[in-house]
Amino acid sequence: QFEKIRDEEILEGGDIWGPFGSDEEWQLAKWLIKNVGHTQAEKFLRLGIAELLDAVDQLPRSMDWKCECITLTGDIRNSDGHAQTEELELW
């Protein structure tokens, strides 16, 4: 049924995205409804793009990654009777 309606709209020169301006808008709307939920999607859609970008700019910056080497001692003994250890990178 959907394909038939779409084909008719294309033949008549109609807008195949319905109320959406493009495939990108349609994909965004579909993703919002599927993954965010109706109420939050409505709040998102009410944001002006300038407001959205301002909000994104106000997000805290992430910390730099750093790596520390640590030694873990396990509960398994080696052939000398000592607890086995392993060097690991902790990010």
HTML snippet that shows the backbone in 3Dmol.js (N, CA, C, O; Angstrom):
<script src="https://3Dmol.org/build/3Dmol-min.js"></script>
<div id="view" style="width:600px;height:400px;position:relative"></div>
<script>
const pdb = `
ATOM      1  N   GLN A   1       0.831  -1.198   0.000  1.00  0.00           N
ATOM      2  CA  GLN A   1       0.000   0.000   0.000  1.00  0.00           C
ATOM      3  C   GLN A   1       0.873   1.260   0.000  1.00  0.00           C
ATOM      4  O   GLN A   1       0.625   2.195  -0.761  1.00  0.00           O
ATOM      5  N   PHE A   2       1.887   1.274   0.853  1.00  0.00           N
ATOM      6  CA  PHE A   2       2.758   2.448   0.920  1.00  0.00           C
ATOM      7  C   PHE A   2       3.432   2.709  -0.423  1.00  0.00           C
ATOM      8  O   PHE A   2       3.463   3.843  -0.901  1.00  0.00           O
ATOM      9  N   GLU A   3       3.972   1.652  -1.025  1.00  0.00           N
ATOM     10  CA  GLU A   3       4.669   1.805  -2.298  1.00  0.00           C
ATOM     11  C   GLU A   3       3.743   2.354  -3.381  1.00  0.00           C
ATOM     12  O   GLU A   3       4.162   3.162  -4.209  1.00  0.00           O
ATOM     13  N   LYS A   4       2.485   1.914  -3.373  1.00  0.00           N
ATOM     14  CA  LYS A   4       1.519   2.393  -4.361  1.00  0.00           C
ATOM     15  C   LYS A   4       1.276   3.893  -4.190  1.00  0.00           C
ATOM     16  O   LYS A   4       1.271   4.641  -5.168  1.00  0.00           O
ATOM     17  N   ILE A   5       1.076   4.322  -2.963  1.00  0.00           N
ATOM     18  CA  ILE A   5       0.854   5.749  -2.693  1.00  0.00           C
ATOM     19  C   ILE A   5       2.080   6.560  -3.096  1.00  0.00           C
ATOM     20  O   ILE A   5       1.957   7.613  -3.721  1.00  0.00           O
ATOM     21  N   ARG A   6       3.263   6.067  -2.736  1.00  0.00           N
ATOM     22  CA  ARG A   6       4.500   6.767  -3.087  1.00  0.00           C
ATOM     23  C   ARG A   6       4.655   6.877  -4.599  1.00  0.00           C
ATOM     24  O   ARG A   6       4.997   7.939  -5.118  1.00  0.00           O
ATOM     25  N   ASP A   7       4.402   5.770  -5.307  1.00  0.00           N
ATOM     26  CA  ASP A   7       4.520   5.782  -6.769  1.00  0.00           C
ATOM     27  C   ASP A   7       3.553   6.782  -7.393  1.00  0.00           C
ATOM     28  O   ASP A   7       3.915   7.487  -8.335  1.00  0.00           O
ATOM     29  N   GLU A   8       2.323   6.851  -6.876  1.00  0.00           N
ATOM     30  CA  GLU A   8       1.343   7.811  -7.395  1.00  0.00           C
ATOM     31  C   GLU A   8       1.805   9.243  -7.158  1.00  0.00           C
ATOM     32  O   GLU A   8       1.663  10.097  -8.033  1.00  0.00           O
ATOM     33  N   GLU A   9       2.358   9.506  -5.973  1.00  0.00           N
ATOM     34  CA  GLU A   9       2.843  10.855  -5.677  1.00  0.00           C
ATOM     35  C   GLU A   9       3.985  11.244  -6.603  1.00  0.00           C
ATOM     36  O   GLU A   9       4.057  12.385  -7.060  1.00  0.00           O
ATOM     37  N   ILE A  10       4.882  10.294  -6.881  1.00  0.00           N
ATOM     38  CA  ILE A  10       5.997  10.576  -7.788  1.00  0.00           C
ATOM     39  C   ILE A  10       5.477  10.886  -9.186  1.00  0.00           C
ATOM     40  O   ILE A  10       5.928  11.843  -9.815  1.00  0.00           O
ATOM     41  N   LEU A  11       4.529  10.085  -9.682  1.00  0.00           N
ATOM     42  CA  LEU A  11       3.977  10.295 -11.023  1.00  0.00           C
ATOM     43  C   LEU A  11       3.250  11.624 -11.140  1.00  0.00           C
ATOM     44  O   LEU A  11       3.262  12.250 -12.200  1.00  0.00           O
ATOM     45  N   GLU A  12       2.612  12.059 -10.050  1.00  0.00           N
ATOM     46  CA  GLU A  12       1.879  13.323 -10.064  1.00  0.00           C
ATOM     47  C   GLU A  12       2.779  14.510  -9.740  1.00  0.00           C
ATOM     48  O   GLU A  12       2.314  15.648  -9.690  1.00  0.00           O
ATOM     49  N   GLY A  13       4.065  14.249  -9.519  1.00  0.00           N
ATOM     50  CA  GLY A  13       4.988  15.340  -9.195  1.00  0.00           C
ATOM     51  C   GLY A  13       4.855  15.819  -7.768  1.00  0.00           C
ATOM     52  O   GLY A  13       5.305  16.913  -7.428  1.00  0.00           O
ATOM     53  N   GLY A  14       4.244  15.010  -6.939  1.00  0.00           N
ATOM     54  CA  GLY A  14       4.052  15.383  -5.542  1.00  0.00           C
ATOM     55  C   GLY A  14       5.317  15.215  -4.718  1.00  0.00           C
ATOM     56  O   GLY A  14       6.333  14.701  -5.185  1.00  0.00           O
ATOM     57  N   ASP A  15       5.218  15.662  -3.491  1.00  0.00           N
ATOM     58  CA  ASP A  15       6.343  15.576  -2.566  1.00  0.00           C
ATOM     59  C   ASP A  15       6.326  14.207  -1.900  1.00  0.00           C
ATOM     60  O   ASP A  15       5.408  13.892  -1.142  1.00  0.00           O
ATOM     61  N   ILE A  16       7.335  13.399  -2.183  1.00  0.00           N
ATOM     62  CA  ILE A  16       7.329  12.029  -1.652  1.00  0.00           C
ATOM     63  C   ILE A  16       7.674  11.971  -0.170  1.00  0.00           C
ATOM     64  O   ILE A  16       7.521  10.924   0.457  1.00  0.00           O
ATOM     65  N   TRP A  17       8.140  13.087   0.401  1.00  0.00           N
ATOM     66  CA  TRP A  17       8.494  13.073   1.821  1.00  0.00           C
ATOM     67  C   TRP A  17       7.353  13.587   2.691  1.00  0.00           C
ATOM     68  O   TRP A  17       7.540  13.792   3.890  1.00  0.00           O
ATOM     69  N   GLY A  18       6.188  13.795   2.114  1.00  0.00           N
ATOM     70  CA  GLY A  18       5.056  14.272   2.903  1.00  0.00           C
ATOM     71  C   GLY A  18       5.379  15.615   3.526  1.00  0.00           C
ATOM     72  O   GLY A  18       5.808  16.535   2.828  1.00  0.00           O
ATOM     73  N   PRO A  19       5.181  15.741   4.827  1.00  0.00           N
ATOM     74  CA  PRO A  19       5.435  17.027   5.472  1.00  0.00           C
ATOM     75  C   PRO A  19       6.919  17.328   5.666  1.00  0.00           C
ATOM     76  O   PRO A  19       7.273  18.425   6.098  1.00  0.00           O
ATOM     77  N   PHE A  20       7.784  16.375   5.353  1.00  0.00           N
ATOM     78  CA  PHE A  20       9.216  16.568   5.561  1.00  0.00           C
ATOM     79  C   PHE A  20       9.849  17.149   4.307  1.00  0.00           C
ATOM     80  O   PHE A  20       9.453  16.827   3.187  1.00  0.00           O
ATOM     81  N   GLY A  21      10.835  18.006   4.511  1.00  0.00           N
ATOM     82  CA  GLY A  21      11.464  18.687   3.395  1.00  0.00           C
ATOM     83  C   GLY A  21      12.434  17.837   2.600  1.00  0.00           C
ATOM     84  O   GLY A  21      12.752  18.154   1.454  1.00  0.00           O
ATOM     85  N   SER A  22      12.901  16.764   3.204  1.00  0.00           N
ATOM     86  CA  SER A  22      13.902  15.943   2.525  1.00  0.00           C
ATOM     87  C   SER A  22      13.970  14.571   3.185  1.00  0.00           C
ATOM     88  O   SER A  22      13.351  14.320   4.219  1.00  0.00           O
ATOM     89  N   ASP A  23      14.733  13.705   2.560  1.00  0.00           N
ATOM     90  CA  ASP A  23      14.965  12.384   3.145  1.00  0.00           C
ATOM     91  C   ASP A  23      15.667  12.514   4.493  1.00  0.00           C
ATOM     92  O   ASP A  23      15.382  11.753   5.418  1.00  0.00           O
ATOM     93  N   GLU A  24      16.595  13.488   4.611  1.00  0.00           N
ATOM     94  CA  GLU A  24      17.312  13.679   5.870  1.00  0.00           C
ATOM     95  C   GLU A  24      16.351  14.039   7.003  1.00  0.00           C
ATOM     96  O   GLU A  24      16.472  13.514   8.110  1.00  0.00           O
ATOM     97  N   GLU A  25      15.396  14.933   6.732  1.00  0.00           N
ATOM     98  CA  GLU A  25      14.406  15.290   7.756  1.00  0.00           C
ATOM     99  C   GLU A  25      13.567  14.079   8.136  1.00  0.00           C
ATOM    100  O   GLU A  25      13.287  13.860   9.314  1.00  0.00           O
ATOM    101  N   TRP A  26      13.166  13.293   7.145  1.00  0.00           N
ATOM    102  CA  TRP A  26      12.374  12.092   7.405  1.00  0.00           C
ATOM    103  C   TRP A  26      13.162  11.110   8.266  1.00  0.00           C
ATOM    104  O   TRP A  26      12.625  10.549   9.222  1.00  0.00           O
ATOM    105  N   GLN A  27      14.443  10.899   7.928  1.00  0.00           N
ATOM    106  CA  GLN A  27      15.271   9.967   8.694  1.00  0.00           C
ATOM    107  C   GLN A  27      15.439  10.449  10.137  1.00  0.00           C
ATOM    108  O   GLN A  27      15.402   9.641  11.065  1.00  0.00           O
ATOM    109  N   LEU A  28      15.622  11.752  10.332  1.00  0.00           N
ATOM    110  CA  LEU A  28      15.746  12.307  11.678  1.00  0.00           C
ATOM    111  C   LEU A  28      14.460  12.094  12.464  1.00  0.00           C
ATOM    112  O   LEU A  28      14.503  11.652  13.613  1.00  0.00           O
ATOM    113  N   ALA A  29      13.328  12.400  11.863  1.00  0.00           N
ATOM    114  CA  ALA A  29      12.043  12.223  12.548  1.00  0.00           C
ATOM    115  C   ALA A  29      11.822  10.760  12.917  1.00  0.00           C
ATOM    116  O   ALA A  29      11.389  10.456  14.028  1.00  0.00           O
ATOM    117  N   LYS A  30      12.114   9.865  11.996  1.00  0.00           N
ATOM    118  CA  LYS A  30      11.947   8.432  12.258  1.00  0.00           C
ATOM    119  C   LYS A  30      12.846   7.990  13.414  1.00  0.00           C
ATOM    120  O   LYS A  30      12.415   7.236  14.286  1.00  0.00           O
ATOM    121  N   TRP A  31      14.098   8.461  13.417  1.00  0.00           N
ATOM    122  CA  TRP A  31      15.028   8.096  14.487  1.00  0.00           C
ATOM    123  C   TRP A  31      14.560   8.652  15.830  1.00  0.00           C
ATOM    124  O   TRP A  31      14.603   7.952  16.842  1.00  0.00           O
ATOM    125  N   LEU A  32      14.115   9.910  15.842  1.00  0.00           N
ATOM    126  CA  LEU A  32      13.650  10.520  17.090  1.00  0.00           C
ATOM    127  C   LEU A  32      12.503   9.728  17.698  1.00  0.00           C
ATOM    128  O   LEU A  32      12.527   9.413  18.888  1.00  0.00           O
ATOM    129  N   ILE A  33      11.504   9.405  16.892  1.00  0.00           N
ATOM    130  CA  ILE A  33      10.338   8.691  17.406  1.00  0.00           C
ATOM    131  C   ILE A  33      10.719   7.294  17.875  1.00  0.00           C
ATOM    132  O   ILE A  33      10.210   6.818  18.890  1.00  0.00           O
ATOM    133  N   LYS A  34      11.597   6.644  17.151  1.00  0.00           N
ATOM    134  CA  LYS A  34      11.990   5.273  17.500  1.00  0.00           C
ATOM    135  C   LYS A  34      12.887   5.219  18.738  1.00  0.00           C
ATOM    136  O   LYS A  34      12.739   4.318  19.563  1.00  0.00           O
ATOM    137  N   ASN A  35      13.817   6.173  18.878  1.00  0.00           N
ATOM    138  CA  ASN A  35      14.850   6.074  19.899  1.00  0.00           C
ATOM    139  C   ASN A  35      14.722   7.041  21.067  1.00  0.00           C
ATOM    140  O   ASN A  35      15.297   6.803  22.130  1.00  0.00           O
ATOM    141  N   VAL A  36      13.984   8.120  20.890  1.00  0.00           N
ATOM    142  CA  VAL A  36      13.939   9.136  21.932  1.00  0.00           C
ATOM    143  C   VAL A  36      12.604   9.143  22.657  1.00  0.00           C
ATOM    144  O   VAL A  36      12.562   9.383  23.863  1.00  0.00           O
ATOM    145  N   GLY A  37      11.545   8.892  21.968  1.00  0.00           N
ATOM    146  CA  GLY A  37      10.223   8.945  22.572  1.00  0.00           C
ATOM    147  C   GLY A  37       9.506  10.219  22.178  1.00  0.00           C
ATOM    148  O   GLY A  37      10.131  11.219  21.823  1.00  0.00           O
ATOM    149  N   HIS A  38       8.199  10.171  22.245  1.00  0.00           N
ATOM    150  CA  HIS A  38       7.361  11.247  21.718  1.00  0.00           C
ATOM    151  C   HIS A  38       7.594  12.581  22.421  1.00  0.00           C
ATOM    152  O   HIS A  38       7.810  13.596  21.759  1.00  0.00           O
ATOM    153  N   THR A  39       7.553  12.591  23.753  1.00  0.00           N
ATOM    154  CA  THR A  39       7.668  13.851  24.490  1.00  0.00           C
ATOM    155  C   THR A  39       9.008  14.518  24.248  1.00  0.00           C
ATOM    156  O   THR A  39       9.068  15.714  23.964  1.00  0.00           O
ATOM    157  N   GLN A  40      10.083  13.754  24.358  1.00  0.00           N
ATOM    158  CA  GLN A  40      11.408  14.328  24.148  1.00  0.00           C
ATOM    159  C   GLN A  40      11.620  14.722  22.691  1.00  0.00           C
ATOM    160  O   GLN A  40      12.294  15.713  22.408  1.00  0.00           O
ATOM    161  N   ALA A  41      11.052  13.959  21.770  1.00  0.00           N
ATOM    162  CA  ALA A  41      11.161  14.309  20.350  1.00  0.00           C
ATOM    163  C   ALA A  41      10.471  15.643  20.087  1.00  0.00           C
ATOM    164  O   ALA A  41      10.986  16.470  19.336  1.00  0.00           O
ATOM    165  N   GLU A  42       9.312  15.856  20.700  1.00  0.00           N
ATOM    166  CA  GLU A  42       8.615  17.137  20.526  1.00  0.00           C
ATOM    167  C   GLU A  42       9.443  18.284  21.071  1.00  0.00           C
ATOM    168  O   GLU A  42       9.534  19.338  20.441  1.00  0.00           O
ATOM    169  N   LYS A  43      10.050  18.093  22.239  1.00  0.00           N
ATOM    170  CA  LYS A  43      10.907  19.140  22.803  1.00  0.00           C
ATOM    171  C   LYS A  43      12.064  19.442  21.860  1.00  0.00           C
ATOM    172  O   LYS A  43      12.402  20.604  21.638  1.00  0.00           O
ATOM    173  N   PHE A  44      12.668  18.400  21.306  1.00  0.00           N
ATOM    174  CA  PHE A  44      13.775  18.584  20.371  1.00  0.00           C
ATOM    175  C   PHE A  44      13.323  19.366  19.146  1.00  0.00           C
ATOM    176  O   PHE A  44      14.003  20.295  18.711  1.00  0.00           O
ATOM    177  N   LEU A  45      12.179  18.991  18.591  1.00  0.00           N
ATOM    178  CA  LEU A  45      11.707  19.633  17.367  1.00  0.00           C
ATOM    179  C   LEU A  45      11.303  21.086  17.588  1.00  0.00           C
ATOM    180  O   LEU A  45      11.279  21.869  16.638  1.00  0.00           O
ATOM    181  N   ARG A  46      10.986  21.457  18.823  1.00  0.00           N
ATOM    182  CA  ARG A  46      10.647  22.850  19.119  1.00  0.00           C
ATOM    183  C   ARG A  46      11.886  23.729  19.227  1.00  0.00           C
ATOM    184  O   ARG A  46      11.788  24.952  19.129  1.00  0.00           O
ATOM    185  N   LEU A  47      13.046  23.119  19.428  1.00  0.00           N
ATOM    186  CA  LEU A  47      14.275  23.902  19.522  1.00  0.00           C
ATOM    187  C   LEU A  47      14.602  24.511  18.170  1.00  0.00           C
ATOM    188  O   LEU A  47      14.496  23.849  17.137  1.00  0.00           O
ATOM    189  N   GLY A  48      14.992  25.751  18.183  1.00  0.00           N
ATOM    190  CA  GLY A  48      15.538  26.337  16.966  1.00  0.00           C
ATOM    191  C   GLY A  48      16.953  25.795  16.797  1.00  0.00           C
ATOM    192  O   GLY A  48      17.595  25.441  17.786  1.00  0.00           O
ATOM    193  N   ILE A  49      17.439  25.724  15.596  1.00  0.00           N
ATOM    194  CA  ILE A  49      18.774  25.172  15.383  1.00  0.00           C
ATOM    195  C   ILE A  49      19.820  26.003  16.108  1.00  0.00           C
ATOM    196  O   ILE A  49      20.798  25.452  16.613  1.00  0.00           O
ATOM    197  N   ALA A  50      19.635  27.324  16.173  1.00  0.00           N
ATOM    198  CA  ALA A  50      20.590  28.169  16.892  1.00  0.00           C
ATOM    199  C   ALA A  50      20.590  27.812  18.371  1.00  0.00           C
ATOM    200  O   ALA A  50      21.648  27.730  18.995  1.00  0.00           O
ATOM    201  N   GLU A  51      19.393  27.600  18.936  1.00  0.00           N
ATOM    202  CA  GLU A  51      19.304  27.200  20.335  1.00  0.00           C
ATOM    203  C   GLU A  51      19.980  25.858  20.555  1.00  0.00           C
ATOM    204  O   GLU A  51      20.687  25.663  21.544  1.00  0.00           O
ATOM    205  N   LEU A  52      19.762  24.942  19.638  1.00  0.00           N
ATOM    206  CA  LEU A  52      20.365  23.618  19.752  1.00  0.00           C
ATOM    207  C   LEU A  52      21.887  23.720  19.737  1.00  0.00           C
ATOM    208  O   LEU A  52      22.558  23.113  20.571  1.00  0.00           O
ATOM    209  N   LEU A  53      22.430  24.479  18.800  1.00  0.00           N
ATOM    210  CA  LEU A  53      23.885  24.616  18.718  1.00  0.00           C
ATOM    211  C   LEU A  53      24.451  25.329  19.937  1.00  0.00           C
ATOM    212  O   LEU A  53      25.532  24.979  20.409  1.00  0.00           O
ATOM    213  N   ASP A  54      23.729  26.332  20.457  1.00  0.00           N
ATOM    214  CA  ASP A  54      24.164  26.994  21.687  1.00  0.00           C
ATOM    215  C   ASP A  54      24.192  26.010  22.850  1.00  0.00           C
ATOM    216  O   ASP A  54      25.117  26.021  23.661  1.00  0.00           O
ATOM    217  N   ALA A  55      23.172  25.159  22.925  1.00  0.00           N
ATOM    218  CA  ALA A  55      23.122  24.164  23.998  1.00  0.00           C
ATOM    219  C   ALA A  55      24.282  23.184  23.882  1.00  0.00           C
ATOM    220  O   ALA A  55      24.898  22.827  24.886  1.00  0.00           O
ATOM    221  N   VAL A  56      24.578  22.753  22.676  1.00  0.00           N
ATOM    222  CA  VAL A  56      25.703  21.832  22.467  1.00  0.00           C
ATOM    223  C   VAL A  56      27.010  22.502  22.873  1.00  0.00           C
ATOM    224  O   VAL A  56      27.869  21.868  23.486  1.00  0.00           O
ATOM    225  N   ASP A  57      27.164  23.776  22.537  1.00  0.00           N
ATOM    226  CA  ASP A  57      28.389  24.497  22.889  1.00  0.00           C
ATOM    227  C   ASP A  57      28.567  24.634  24.396  1.00  0.00           C
ATOM    228  O   ASP A  57      29.692  24.793  24.870  1.00  0.00           O
ATOM    229  N   GLN A  58      27.476  24.575  25.155  1.00  0.00           N
ATOM    230  CA  GLN A  58      27.555  24.718  26.601  1.00  0.00           C
ATOM    231  C   GLN A  58      27.867  23.407  27.317  1.00  0.00           C
ATOM    232  O   GLN A  58      28.083  23.399  28.529  1.00  0.00           O
ATOM    233  N   LEU A  59      27.891  22.309  26.582  1.00  0.00           N
ATOM    234  CA  LEU A  59      28.218  21.029  27.206  1.00  0.00           C
ATOM    235  C   LEU A  59      29.651  21.059  27.718  1.00  0.00           C
ATOM    236  O   LEU A  59      30.524  21.667  27.098  1.00  0.00           O
ATOM    237  N   PRO A  60      29.896  20.397  28.858  1.00  0.00           N
ATOM    238  CA  PRO A  60      31.274  20.375  29.367  1.00  0.00           C
ATOM    239  C   PRO A  60      32.194  19.625  28.416  1.00  0.00           C
ATOM    240  O   PRO A  60      31.794  18.659  27.766  1.00  0.00           O
ATOM    241  N   ARG A  61      33.396  20.079  28.354  1.00  0.00           N
ATOM    242  CA  ARG A  61      34.396  19.420  27.514  1.00  0.00           C
ATOM    243  C   ARG A  61      34.862  18.146  28.213  1.00  0.00           C
ATOM    244  O   ARG A  61      34.850  18.054  29.441  1.00  0.00           O
ATOM    245  N   SER A  62      35.265  17.182  27.421  1.00  0.00           N
ATOM    246  CA  SER A  62      35.739  15.928  28.009  1.00  0.00           C
ATOM    247  C   SER A  62      37.178  16.087  28.481  1.00  0.00           C
ATOM    248  O   SER A  62      37.910  16.966  28.027  1.00  0.00           O
ATOM    249  N   MET A  63      37.550  15.234  29.380  1.00  0.00           N
ATOM    250  CA  MET A  63      38.916  15.213  29.887  1.00  0.00           C
ATOM    251  C   MET A  63      39.810  14.511  28.877  1.00  0.00           C
ATOM    252  O   MET A  63      39.344  13.695  28.080  1.00  0.00           O
ATOM    253  N   ASP A  64      41.083  14.831  28.916  1.00  0.00           N
ATOM    254  CA  ASP A  64      42.039  14.118  28.082  1.00  0.00           C
ATOM    255  C   ASP A  64      42.197  12.701  28.615  1.00  0.00           C
ATOM    256  O   ASP A  64      42.117  12.458  29.819  1.00  0.00           O
ATOM    257  N   TRP A  65      42.421  11.784  27.704  1.00  0.00           N
ATOM    258  CA  TRP A  65      42.678  10.406  28.098  1.00  0.00           C
ATOM    259  C   TRP A  65      44.093  10.307  28.643  1.00  0.00           C
ATOM    260  O   TRP A  65      45.014  10.953  28.143  1.00  0.00           O
ATOM    261  N   LYS A  66      44.252   9.485  29.679  1.00  0.00           N
ATOM    262  CA  LYS A  66      45.599   9.205  30.150  1.00  0.00           C
ATOM    263  C   LYS A  66      45.678   7.730  30.508  1.00  0.00           C
ATOM    264  O   LYS A  66      44.680   7.108  30.871  1.00  0.00           O
ATOM    265  N   CYS A  67      46.863   7.192  30.402  1.00  0.00           N
ATOM    266  CA  CYS A  67      47.074   5.771  30.626  1.00  0.00           C
ATOM    267  C   CYS A  67      48.013   5.584  31.808  1.00  0.00           C
ATOM    268  O   CYS A  67      49.058   6.229  31.891  1.00  0.00           O
ATOM    269  N   GLU A  68      47.636   4.699  32.715  1.00  0.00           N
ATOM    270  CA  GLU A  68      48.502   4.320  33.826  1.00  0.00           C
ATOM    271  C   GLU A  68      48.711   2.818  33.764  1.00  0.00           C
ATOM    272  O   GLU A  68      47.773   2.059  33.524  1.00  0.00           O
ATOM    273  N   CYS A  69      49.939   2.401  33.983  1.00  0.00           N
ATOM    274  CA  CYS A  69      50.224   0.968  34.062  1.00  0.00           C
ATOM    275  C   CYS A  69      50.063   0.538  35.513  1.00  0.00           C
ATOM    276  O   CYS A  69      50.623   1.152  36.421  1.00  0.00           O
ATOM    277  N   ILE A  70      49.299  -0.513  35.717  1.00  0.00           N
ATOM    278  CA  ILE A  70      49.084  -1.033  37.066  1.00  0.00           C
ATOM    279  C   ILE A  70      49.449  -2.513  37.094  1.00  0.00           C
ATOM    280  O   ILE A  70      49.437  -3.194  36.068  1.00  0.00           O
ATOM    281  N   THR A  71      49.768  -2.986  38.276  1.00  0.00           N
ATOM    282  CA  THR A  71      50.080  -4.396  38.471  1.00  0.00           C
ATOM    283  C   THR A  71      48.998  -4.998  39.348  1.00  0.00           C
ATOM    284  O   THR A  71      48.744  -4.522  40.455  1.00  0.00           O
ATOM    285  N   LEU A  72      48.371  -6.037  38.853  1.00  0.00           N
ATOM    286  CA  LEU A  72      47.347  -6.740  39.623  1.00  0.00           C
ATOM    287  C   LEU A  72      47.920  -8.058  40.110  1.00  0.00           C
ATOM    288  O   LEU A  72      48.617  -8.762  39.380  1.00  0.00           O
ATOM    289  N   THR A  73      47.612  -8.372  41.350  1.00  0.00           N
ATOM    290  CA  THR A  73      48.035  -9.643  41.931  1.00  0.00           C
ATOM    291  C   THR A  73      46.825 -10.544  42.020  1.00  0.00           C
ATOM    292  O   THR A  73      45.803 -10.177  42.600  1.00  0.00           O
ATOM    293  N   GLY A  74      46.944 -11.724  41.443  1.00  0.00           N
ATOM    294  CA  GLY A  74      45.829 -12.660  41.438  1.00  0.00           C
ATOM    295  C   GLY A  74      45.879 -13.641  42.596  1.00  0.00           C
ATOM    296  O   GLY A  74      46.742 -13.547  43.469  1.00  0.00           O
ATOM    297  N   ASP A  75      44.957 -14.570  42.594  1.00  0.00           N
ATOM    298  CA  ASP A  75      44.902 -15.579  43.655  1.00  0.00           C
ATOM    299  C   ASP A  75      45.450 -16.931  43.189  1.00  0.00           C
ATOM    300  O   ASP A  75      45.358 -17.917  43.919  1.00  0.00           O
ATOM    301  N   ILE A  76      46.013 -16.984  41.996  1.00  0.00           N
ATOM    302  CA  ILE A  76      46.613 -18.216  41.480  1.00  0.00           C
ATOM    303  C   ILE A  76      48.119 -18.145  41.723  1.00  0.00           C
ATOM    304  O   ILE A  76      48.751 -17.120  41.471  1.00  0.00           O
ATOM    305  N   ARG A  77      48.679 -19.238  42.213  1.00  0.00           N
ATOM    306  CA  ARG A  77      50.110 -19.299  42.533  1.00  0.00           C
ATOM    307  C   ARG A  77      50.905 -19.839  41.351  1.00  0.00           C
ATOM    308  O   ARG A  77      50.428 -20.691  40.601  1.00  0.00           O
ATOM    309  N   ASN A  78      52.118 -19.332  41.197  1.00  0.00           N
ATOM    310  CA  ASN A  78      53.002 -19.858  40.158  1.00  0.00           C
ATOM    311  C   ASN A  78      53.768 -21.058  40.713  1.00  0.00           C
ATOM    312  O   ASN A  78      53.503 -21.502  41.829  1.00  0.00           O
ATOM    313  N   SER A  79      54.705 -21.575  39.945  1.00  0.00           N
ATOM    314  CA  SER A  79      55.443 -22.780  40.364  1.00  0.00           C
ATOM    315  C   SER A  79      56.321 -22.534  41.588  1.00  0.00           C
ATOM    316  O   SER A  79      56.688 -23.482  42.282  1.00  0.00           O
ATOM    317  N   ASP A  80      56.665 -21.267  41.863  1.00  0.00           N
ATOM    318  CA  ASP A  80      57.459 -20.934  43.051  1.00  0.00           C
ATOM    319  C   ASP A  80      56.587 -20.705  44.280  1.00  0.00           C
ATOM    320  O   ASP A  80      57.107 -20.471  45.370  1.00  0.00           O
ATOM    321  N   GLY A  81      55.276 -20.768  44.117  1.00  0.00           N
ATOM    322  CA  GLY A  81      54.370 -20.547  45.240  1.00  0.00           C
ATOM    323  C   GLY A  81      53.972 -19.093  45.437  1.00  0.00           C
ATOM    324  O   GLY A  81      53.245 -18.778  46.380  1.00  0.00           O
ATOM    325  N   HIS A  82      54.428 -18.210  44.575  1.00  0.00           N
ATOM    326  CA  HIS A  82      54.078 -16.792  44.683  1.00  0.00           C
ATOM    327  C   HIS A  82      52.807 -16.509  43.871  1.00  0.00           C
ATOM    328  O   HIS A  82      52.527 -17.165  42.867  1.00  0.00           O
ATOM    329  N   ALA A  83      52.053 -15.516  44.336  1.00  0.00           N
ATOM    330  CA  ALA A  83      50.848 -15.115  43.605  1.00  0.00           C
ATOM    331  C   ALA A  83      51.250 -14.543  42.249  1.00  0.00           C
ATOM    332  O   ALA A  83      52.198 -13.764  42.149  1.00  0.00           O
ATOM    333  N   GLN A  84      50.526 -14.934  41.219  1.00  0.00           N
ATOM    334  CA  GLN A  84      50.825 -14.432  39.881  1.00  0.00           C
ATOM    335  C   GLN A  84      50.375 -12.979  39.763  1.00  0.00           C
ATOM    336  O   GLN A  84      49.375 -12.572  40.354  1.00  0.00           O
ATOM    337  N   THR A  85      51.136 -12.204  38.985  1.00  0.00           N
ATOM    338  CA  THR A  85      50.798 -10.800  38.751  1.00  0.00           C
ATOM    339  C   THR A  85      50.682 -10.558  37.256  1.00  0.00           C
ATOM    340  O   THR A  85      51.188 -11.326  36.438  1.00  0.00           O
ATOM    341  N   GLU A  86      50.009  -9.480  36.926  1.00  0.00           N
ATOM    342  CA  GLU A  86      49.856  -9.102  35.524  1.00  0.00           C
ATOM    343  C   GLU A  86      49.914  -7.589  35.420  1.00  0.00           C
ATOM    344  O   GLU A  86      49.305  -6.875  36.217  1.00  0.00           O
ATOM    345  N   GLU A  87      50.654  -7.107  34.429  1.00  0.00           N
ATOM    346  CA  GLU A  87      50.736  -5.675  34.143  1.00  0.00           C
ATOM    347  C   GLU A  87      49.597  -5.314  33.194  1.00  0.00           C
ATOM    348  O   GLU A  87      49.416  -5.955  32.159  1.00  0.00           O
ATOM    349  N   LEU A  88      48.834  -4.289  33.549  1.00  0.00           N
ATOM    350  CA  LEU A  88      47.703  -3.866  32.726  1.00  0.00           C
ATOM    351  C   LEU A  88      47.749  -2.365  32.496  1.00  0.00           C
ATOM    352  O   LEU A  88      48.299  -1.616  33.303  1.00  0.00           O
ATOM    353  N   GLU A  89      47.165  -1.936  31.384  1.00  0.00           N
ATOM    354  CA  GLU A  89      47.001  -0.512  31.120  1.00  0.00           C
ATOM    355  C   GLU A  89      45.623  -0.087  31.611  1.00  0.00           C
ATOM    356  O   GLU A  89      44.613  -0.702  31.266  1.00  0.00           O
ATOM    357  N   LEU A  90      45.590   0.952  32.404  1.00  0.00           N
ATOM    358  CA  LEU A  90      44.328   1.495  32.904  1.00  0.00           C
ATOM    359  C   LEU A  90      44.112   2.849  32.241  1.00  0.00           C
ATOM    360  O   LEU A  90      44.904   3.771  32.436  1.00  0.00           O
ATOM    361  N   TRP A  91      43.051   2.969  31.464  1.00  0.00           N
ATOM    362  CA  TRP A  91      42.743   4.206  30.757  1.00  0.00           C
ATOM    363  C   TRP A  91      41.670   4.956  31.488  1.00  0.00           C
ATOM    364  O   TRP A  91      41.264   6.034  31.052  1.00  0.00           O
TER     365      TRP A  91
END
`;
const viewer = $3Dmol.createViewer("view");
viewer.addModel(pdb, "pdb");
viewer.setStyle({}, {cartoon: {color: "spectrum"}});
viewer.zoomTo();
viewer.render();
</script>
